[in-house]
Amino acid sequence: MVAGLFLQHFVDEKQPWLHIDIGASGFVERDLTFSKKGATGLGLRLLVDLVETYEK
């Protein structure tokens, strides 16, 4: 949330924008039940769905 508040200062108030904070969740050190070791891509499906929905 802090990063979003910081970024808000650089965006024109008339410009719609969104900050998705996925820090510390984009990489795992070991295999997990739901994810293999390495980059998780967490948030990517959310972003794609959001863009596709907003585009309509």
Order of alpha helices (4+ residues) and beta strands (2+ residues): alpha-beta-beta-alpha
